[in-house]
């Protein structure tokens, strides 16, 4: 492996313009394919295997056209204190609004709250549902402005009017200036680390090229594989992260080899053979983690994972070919100014900050290990109370009209009104479908926690009915989840008595089912990812205990990060410091995203840091000295890579939406804990206590495993003395 990659790096260095032109052609070809690709419909978020999805599928078959994709707006009217919406003046204003809203060019219908019985029992609140012919993204500005004008006119009558739904939903900024600041900090970190504008800019340039190719590929293949623009979100985030990391490690190794006196071409080849080998295996572990998202059984996650794995593969190929080619164009520009001025530079000496920290840990391994494990364990404790859900209008800021509409409906109609349960009855096998539906409706109405049940509506064939049940508690309340489970638990007895069966669906039930599915898949996903990564690291490091230590360290960091997210966004500790106004359940996809992304970055740091220790050990260093050598060469670059990721992810914390804040905070916290606690403290402490046993491998296993030579021992044997003549800078 090392010899092959070294030859590939030298070839790219020697034929640099050809390599650059090939990558430019790939970028142009991918861009052209993306531009020529037909526009595709969003494949949606189908969740096969869950009850609520099966109920939706049954509705589509038995009630054709029921599940319209058109946008909707729920306009809520609240009378002033002590008044009612049924008063003559208020009623006229509401009816005038309904007539005006229904006259919109893109509006399909607008319901009259007085005719539809959409008035609260105390008469203080009413609502009208405005349905559109087009999807929310396809609504014109004129169509939206028409509805806004009608809302403003009814407000002039003295009523408080708020609008929920998708038609006029505000789209909060993803990160704004925070992301720009994050990228700026990343640039500064690169510049400080390398002391050269060229060295700082090269990883950013190659990472952007890789992301461009990856995103263009997603758009080009969208119609073939059912991808959408949202599928590329994870691919962009992770492609940028690992693209910068991989290029940094190759450039850093190139500078190091130049310090030892190698000519530029040979330094590029050795960097590709050693750091490049680590890049390949780090990339493989990331791709394993992302492809492992398919075990969850959610098509959207599978598509996102495979797209992101493709972006990582592009980043690996670029670091092995385009980076050496660019080094060939400017072999000395990536060196620091002092290096170019003096004609050579040192590699940092035996006592840089990394080596000093390593010696500190080696002197106190037990104390450092205990502090790191106890600290991470304490941060992980809140994860025991993890509650998954899908944040809705109830978690938006009270400054938004959607949140105020949600609160007004909850106050007027009860908290469960915002999350009704849809009951779909399949009476095809019943002798008397209407009687069966009546029995099922009455049984559910008598269930503790159900406030009301709507009249059942049959399809034309008369073999399927649908009605709604309003819970006494809100959509995010645990009692609502218990109610859904209780209704489903009563189903076997009802089915046998009536000959009909039913299923519970609706937005609330879907969120409950998806959360349970993700939570149940989290442990298998971790087992698959960690297990496959253990095998891969076993091959790379030829050790049993080092991969085991890597897996344990990753679990500690990801659990601590998840616990931090729960503590802030669910329990509210320190939420105000981040601008989080409302707390609630953690987004149901968040743990899977966190595990996938953090595992990729954690294995990057593990491979690059420990590979240098393994290399020093193979080349004759004693185990403690190998740890010091690994830190002396790699700690600075690993810290820089982590700081870059923390800066980029922290930019998302400035977003207006709580969901984006949650993702940014979770990723930034995970990288912080993994890089600075696990890799910088836990790892050297464990290796110090293990000593030479850390590199133990049974002889039979040593003979069985393939030799990949990530430490570049074969390159050392191959290197001729003539190749090590000092190259003038």
PyMOL commands that set and color helices and strands:
alter all, ss='L'
color gray80, all
select helices_A, chain A and resi 2-14+16-36+51-62+88-102+136-138+141-155+177-194+197-220+222-225+229-259+264-296+299-329+337-342+353-363+365-385+393-395+401-413+415-419+433-445+478-489+491-498+507-541+545-570+575-578+590-618+623-654+658-695+699-704+713-718+721-724
alter helices_A, ss='H'
color red, helices_A
select strands_A, chain A and resi 72-78+107-110+125-132+160-165+388-389+421-426+450-453+457-458+464-471+501-505+586-587
alter strands_A, ss='S'
color yellow, strands_A
deselect
rebuild
show_as cartoon
